[in-house]
């Protein structure tokens, strides 16, 4: 059987999920962590696609994800900057 071949976008999604799981593990109860991840995942991935080197070279970093999470949470909370 052939191994699963993931697209760059699928790898990015996996990377963002892992990042959120690790970062939220100590800060947010399990009761809420997965719901919050699910609620912001698509927006965080979209932000990374827009602001990183993803479109040009299929590249992103943990810092790109970190910045995207902050921007998404700021926007969701309605905080004006």
N, C-alpha and C positions, 0 to 999 in steps of 0.2 A: 504494500500500500504506500502511496506517495505521502510524504509529510505535508502538513498544511502549510500553505504559502500565504503569508499575510501581506496586505498592502501597507504602504507607509502610513496611510490614514488609520488602519486597524492597529498598527503598532503604536501610533500616537495615542489612540484611545486607551490601549492597554497601559501605556506609560502614565497617562493622566490618572487612570483608576488606581494604579499602584501608588502613585504620589499622594493622592487624596487619602487612600487607606492608611498609609504610613503616617502622614501628617496629622490626620484626624484621630488616630487610634488613642492617643493619650489625652486629647483635648475634648473629645465628644463621646458620649455614651454610645454603646452599640445600638441602643434603641433608636438613635437618630442618625448615626453616621452614614448608613447606606442610603437612607432617604435623602439626606443632604447631598451626598455624592451624586445620586441619580438626578437630583434637581439641577445641579450646576454643571454636570459633565459635558453636555453638548455645547454650552456656552464657553466653557474653558477650552475645549478642543478648538472651537471656532476662533477664539481669540489667539491661540497659539498658531493656528494656520495663518491668520492675518498678520501677525506681528513678528513671527520668527522667519527663519530661512527655509521654512517647510516647502512653500510653493516652488521656490527656485531650485533647491537642492535636496529636498526631503529631509532636512535637518532641523532639529530643535534641541533645546537643552533643559535641564532642570530649572534653570533660572527663567527661561521662557514660560514654563509651566507655573512657577511661583508668581511671576508677575501677572500672568493671566488669571490665576485664582484671586489675587488681590483686586484686580480690575472688575472681575465678575461679581465678587462679594460687595464691593463698593457700590456698583450699579444696582444690585439687587436690594441693598439696604437704603438706597436713595440718598447716599451721602454725596454732597456736592464738593468737588475739589477745584 
